[in-house]
């Protein structure tokens, strides 16, 4: 079950329909109905004030239709997922322009609602992973240069220019954005610990890759493809590495 509380608002001009949906939602402990309204205009104001995760929205209502409410939500750039509830399937085509999470055709049952909730959780998880990806990509701008020991002295390198790193006994080989290769007098584990950057991902026991340079992963061939300076390099990716990529659900795995 989803570990974070999911806030929901129900808007329907039929009070009995609101009561029934709220009763069904009690079967999903993660979802909390934070507001309800039989007036679409008042309901829209509640949405703007609360910014819920989910909006269960009847389409056919007087004064202001559910489609109009949904358009206002979109125009206000409110990041709430919309689930249309309707007794008329003819509305479905028009509503698709709003890109709702799903439809619940009245009368619906708990099983129908369970499908909607699972779909929300999948989408929410994907958004969370996309936010993580965006965070570590943009973290590059906060990284600074680092000094590393070599056999001939000290190498000063910008962390964002490190494409990938390979273990070489008790040393590490750095492959840099300008196609140069440097050997550092630190083990792979010690070097990764020193870099302390979430952009470096372990693809096998001996290699860490900077995700900003990752082009794609071929899970059939167990191969990763790294693009930098107009060159594509191939590196073996372990089964556990592939599983990690697939769990993130945001990388180009084929």
N, C-alpha and C positions, 0 to 999 in steps of 0.2 A: 504494500500500500504506500501511496505517496506520503513522504514524511513531512512535507510542508503543508500548512493549512491553505486550502483553496477557497477564496471568498466568492460568493455567488449572489446575484440579484435576479429576482424573478419579476417580469413585467407581463401582465395578462389582464385583460378587462374582465375576465371571468374569475371571481373569487374562488369558486370551487376548484377550478383548474390550478390556481396557485396553491391551494391547500393540498391537493393531490400530489403535485410535483414536489412540494416541500416534504411531504410525508415519504415519498419515494427516496428523496435525497438523504434522509436519515439513515439509509442503508449504507451510506458512504461516509464514514467518520471523518475523512480528510476534508470534506466539503462543508463549509459553513454558510448558510443563507444569512447574509448580513443586512439585506433589505428586500422589500417586496412592494409592488405597487400595481393597482388596477388602472392607474392613470398614466398613459405613456409619456405625457409632457412632464409630469412630476417624476416619473421613473427615470427619464433622461437626466434630470437635474441630480437625482441620487447617484447615477452612474458617474457624472462629472465630479461629484463631491467625493465619492468613495473610491473610484477607480478599481472595480472588482476584477478578479481573474476571469470569471465566467458571467455571461449574461444570458439567461433563458428568456427569450423574447417572442411573444405571440405576434404573428404577422398581421392578422385581421383585427384591428382595433379602431374605434371611432376617434375622430379629431386628429390623430397622428398614427399612421400605420407603423408596424414593426420595421418595415423597410426604411421608412423615413427616420426612425430612431437609429437604425443601424448606420445609415448614411451620415447622420450627425456624429455618431461615435467615431466613424472613420475620418470625417472632416476635422474633428477635434484631436485626432491622432492619439486616441485613447487605446492602449494596448490590452483590450479585453477581448477574449474569445467569445463569439456569439453563437448560440444555439437557437435556431428558429423552432418554435412550436406552432404547428398549424394543422387544421383539419382539412385543408385544401391543398392537394398535391400540385395543383396548377400554379401555385406561387413559387414552386421550387426553382424553375428556370430563371425567373426574375431575380430571385434571392441570390443565385450563384454569383451575380455581379458584385455582391457584397463580400464574397469569399467567407462564408460562415464556417465554423468548425464542423457543424453537422445540422441535420434536421431531425425533429421528433414529430412524427405524424400522429395526431390525436385520433383515437385513444392509443396511448403507448403503455408499455409495461416496464417493470424494473429491468428486464433483460435488455430492452432497447436503450434505456438510460445507462446501463453498464457499458455498452459499446461506446457511447458518447464520452463517458468518463475516461475509459481506456485511451480513446483517441486524444483527449485533452492531455493526458499524462505523457503520451508519446511525444506530442508536439512541444509540451513544456520542457521535457528532457532535452530535446533537440535544440531548443532555444538556449537552454542553459549551457550546453556544450559549445554552441556558436559564440556565446558571450565569453566563454573561457578562451576559445581560439582567438577572438578579437583582442582579448586582454593581453595574451602573451605575445601576439604579433606587434601590438602597439608598445609593449614593454621594451622593445628594442630601442626606442628613442631615449629611454632612461638609462640604458647601459653605457658604461664608459670603457675606456681602454684598460687593458690589464697587462701586467708585466709577468713574463714567464721565463724560467731558467732554461737555457739551452747549453749545448756542449761548448759553444763559442762565446757565450755571454748571456745577455738578456734580450728577449723578444718582446717588443711592445706591440700589441695587436688590439684592434677594435673587436669586441665580442661579436658584433653583428656580421663581421667579415669572415667568421669561422663557419665554413660550410658543413663539414663533418669531421669527426675525430675517430681515429683508429688506435687500438691498443698495440703496443710493440714491446713485449716483455714488460719491463718496469718503466718504459717510456710511453709517450703518446705522439702520434703523428697528426698534425693539423693540416687539413686541406682548406686553403683560403680562397676567397672570392676572386682574387686576381690570378688564380691557377698556381700560385706558389705553394710549396709544401715545406713545413717546418717540423722538426723533431724537438719535443719538449721533454725535459728531464723530470717528468712526473708521471705516475701511473694514471691510467684512464679514470679510475674511481676517484683518485685525489684531484685530478684536473676538473672533472665534472663538478665535484664538491666545491672547488674553488670558484668556478664560473658561476655557480648558483643561479642558473637561468632556466626558466621553464620552457624555453624554445628548443632545448636539446632533449631529444627523445631517443631512448635506447632501442635500436632495431634488431640487434643481436648481441651476443655476449661481448663482442669486441668493438662495436661501432655505435657511436651516438651521432645523430643527424640533426642539423638545424632545420626545424620544420618550415621555416620561411623559404627554404630551397627545395623542399620536397615537391616533386611533380606528380607522381602517382605511385601506387603500390599494386603489384600483380600478385594476387594471393595464390593463383595456380602455379606460377613459376617460383613463388616465394622470393620475389625480387622487388626492391624499391628503386625508384629512378629519381636522381637528384640533378636538378638543373641549375647551372651557374656559369656565367661568362660564356653563354652560347654553347655550352657543353653539357651533355647528359651522361652522368655516371651511374653505373649499376652496382648495387650492394645487396647482398643476401639479407632477407628479413626472416627472422625466426617465427615459428608458429605463435608463440606468445606475443610477439610484436604485432602480428597481423590481428590477433584477437583484441589487443589494446586499441588498434586503429579502428576496428569495426565497432567497438564499444563507444568510441567517441562519435561515430556516425557522421563525421563531417569531413573526412579525408577521402581523397580519390582512390578508393579501393575497387579493383575490377576482378 
